[in-house]
Amino acid sequence: MKSQKSGTNIILTALFAALISASCFIQIPLPVGIPIIIQDMMCMLSGMLLGPFYGALSVVIFLILGSLGLPVFSGKGGIQHLISGPTGGFLFSYAIGALAGGLILAIFLSNKKEHSKIKSLIVISLAAIAATVIIFAGGILGFMRVTQSGLEKTLATVLFPFIPGNIIKIILMVPLTYKFRPVIFRYTNS
């Protein structure tokens, strides 16, 4: 029974790493040069659906695949995109955001007991917002480091244009997490 649970967790982790990788090809180009992608949403969902450990692990696998040269970083690959690319801070923060979102849910919304729908939706919303803030904080710091831009220019480039899209992503993540988290929990803990 324990090996079946472990196997299910490994399969789901690999599946989410693949989903995160493939989601880089779904993007909306913007004039600032950094497209709107759903990859960050998939990273946050991995943490909120699989839990902090397996969710963050799926993101780490994605980062390793991209570092090895697979074109999963918005259609590009290579370790240089993590270390010296303008979006490297975002990429590193994906794992931290997945971990944080998963931890918030694990602490405040245990799958082992029933919670009201309102409490569940509030906690999931807070987890999604916290994960988004963490990803943007790391992304902003990384962008400033690589481009030597000031805070005002950085916020105008990598934050403000993406606020509407990220609000939509949060709105999508909440019902997806509410619906699928208990289903995944049944498979990983049966």
TORMARZA-641072 format. One record per residue (C-alpha): residue number from 0; residue in three letters; x, y, z. Coordinates in steps of 0.02 Angstrom, whole numbers. Layout:
   pos   code       px       py       pz
   NUM    ALA        X        Y        Z
...
***
This chain:
   pos   code       px       py       pz
     0    MET        0        0        0
     1    LYS      140      121       44
     2    SER      231       86     -120
     3    GLN       70      120     -217
     4    LYS       51      288     -127
     5    SER      233      330     -163
     6    GLY      214      279     -345
     7    THR       60      388     -364
     8    ASN      153      537     -290
     9    ILE      299      510     -409
    10    ILE      184      496     -559
    11    LEU       89      654     -512
    12    THR      252      748     -481
    13    ALA      316      698     -653
    14    LEU      148      741     -732
    15    PHE      150      915     -656
    16    ALA      332      942     -709
    17    ALA      275      900     -886
    18    LEU      123     1014     -874
    19    ILE      230     1157     -810
    20    SER      355     1129     -951
    21    ALA      221     1121    -1086
    22    SER      129     1273    -1020
    23    CYS      271     1388    -1075
    24    PHE      204     1375    -1252
    25    ILE       38     1454    -1202
    26    GLN       82     1638    -1198
    27    ILE       17     1810    -1241
    28    PRO      156     1926    -1305
    29    LEU      170     2101    -1232
    30    PRO      266     2253    -1298
    31    VAL      382     2250    -1145
    32    GLY      458     2087    -1209
    33    ILE      403     1973    -1067
    34    PRO      247     1875    -1118
    35    ILE      100     1829    -1007
    36    ILE      112     1642     -979
    37    ILE       16     1516     -876
    38    GLN      176     1430     -820
    39    ASP      177     1522     -654
    40    MET       -3     1470     -625
    41    MET       42     1288     -658
    42    CYS      186     1301     -534
    43    MET       73     1372     -400
    44    LEU      -60     1241     -437
    45    SER       70     1104     -418
    46    GLY      104     1160     -240
    47    MET      -78     1186     -196
    48    LEU     -135     1020     -270
    49    LEU       12      904     -232
    50    GLY       65      983      -69
    51    PRO      223     1078      -27
    52    PHE      350      939      -53
    53    TYR      289      857     -213
    54    GLY      228     1023     -285
    55    ALA      397     1106     -260
    56    LEU      484      948     -322
    57    SER      386      956     -486
    58    VAL      447     1135     -510
    59    VAL      627     1086     -470
    60    ILE      616      948     -602
    61    PHE      552     1078     -727
    62    LEU      697     1194     -682
    63    ILE      822     1052     -705
    64    LEU      747     1008     -875
    65    GLY      760     1190     -930
    66    SER      937     1205     -863
    67    LEU      987     1053     -966
    68    GLY      931     1144    -1123
    69    LEU      752     1091    -1152
    70    PRO      655     1243    -1217
    71    VAL      538     1257    -1067
    72    PHE      582     1433    -1010
    73    SER      460     1527    -1122
    74    GLY      523     1427    -1271
    75    LYS      707     1441    -1221
    76    GLY      822     1326    -1127
    77    GLY      989     1329    -1040
    78    ILE     1057     1371     -870
    79    GLN     1102     1547     -927
    80    HIS      916     1591     -925
    81    LEU      909     1548     -740
    82    ILE     1070     1635     -693
    83    SER     1082     1786     -806
    84    GLY      914     1801     -894
    85    PRO      792     1939     -849
    86    THR      661     1810     -797
    87    GLY      781     1702     -694
    88    GLY      716     1774     -532
    89    PHE      540     1722     -580
    90    LEU      598     1547     -626
    91    PHE      686     1520     -459
    92    SER      536     1591     -368
    93    TYR      418     1467     -449
    94    ALA      480     1331     -331
    95    ILE      467     1444     -179
    96    GLY      291     1498     -230
    97    ALA      237     1316     -252
    98    LEU      311     1273      -82
    99    ALA      226     1421        3
   100    GLY       56     1389      -76
   101    GLY       65     1206      -28
   102    LEU      121     1245      150
   103    ILE      -19     1369      180
   104    LEU     -148     1241      127
   105    ALA      -65     1101      225
   106    ILE      -63     1206      383
   107    PHE     -231     1292      374
   108    LEU     -335     1173      269
   109    SER     -296      994      317
   110    ASN     -368      865      199
   111    LYS     -400      750      346
   112    LYS     -551      845      409
   113    GLU     -700      933      335
   114    HIS     -697     1122      313
   115    SER     -835     1240      264
   116    LYS     -837     1294       83
   117    ILE     -811     1476      134
   118    LYS     -658     1436      242
   119    SER     -587     1326      104
   120    LEU     -608     1460      -30
   121    ILE     -533     1595       83
   122    VAL     -380     1490      128
   123    ILE     -354     1437      -54
   124    SER     -368     1619     -109
   125    LEU     -240     1673       21
   126    ALA     -122     1533      -32
   127    ALA     -138     1584     -215
   128    ILE     -108     1768     -173
   129    ALA       42     1727      -62
   130    ALA      119     1616     -196
   131    THR       93     1752     -327
   132    VAL      172     1885     -216
   133    ILE      322     1772     -182
   134    ILE      348     1738     -367
   135    PHE      337     1923     -410
   136    ALA      452     1974     -267
   137    GLY      586     1853     -329
   138    GLY      556     1903     -509
   139    ILE      570     2088     -472
   140    LEU      732     2064     -374
   141    GLY      805     1953     -511
   142    PHE      755     2074     -649
   143    MET      834     2221     -554
   144    ARG      995     2122     -527
   145    VAL     1014     2066     -707
   146    THR      958     2226     -795
   147    GLN     1026     2349     -667
   148    SER      858     2438     -678
   149    GLY      785     2543     -539
   150    LEU      631     2493     -443
   151    GLU      514     2611     -536
   152    LYS      565     2549     -708
   153    THR      562     2368     -649
   154    LEU      387     2382     -578
   155    ALA      327     2464     -739
   156    THR      405     2324     -840
   157    VAL      375     2163     -743
   158    LEU      234     2198     -620
   159    PHE      103     2324     -674
   160    PRO       67     2252     -848
   161    PHE       40     2080     -771
   162    ILE      -78     2123     -628
   163    PRO     -239     2096     -728
   164    GLY     -178     1929     -795
   165    ASN     -125     1871     -624
   166    ILE     -292     1918     -549
   167    ILE     -373     1808     -682
   168    LYS     -250     1668     -641
   169    ILE     -293     1678     -456
   170    ILE     -478     1676     -497
   171    LEU     -448     1517     -599
   172    MET     -335     1434     -471
   173    VAL     -458     1447     -327
   174    PRO     -599     1338     -398
   175    LEU     -474     1219     -481
   176    THR     -388     1192     -314
   177    TYR     -552     1178     -220
   178    LYS     -615     1046     -342
   179    PHE     -459      942     -376
   180    ARG     -361      948     -212
   181    PRO     -477      825     -123
   182    VAL     -475      709     -276
   183    ILE     -285      706     -282
   184    PHE     -279      682      -93
   185    ARG     -389      526     -109
   186    TYR     -267      449     -234
   187    THR     -108      496     -142
   188    ASN     -169      447       31
   189    SER     -278      295        1
***
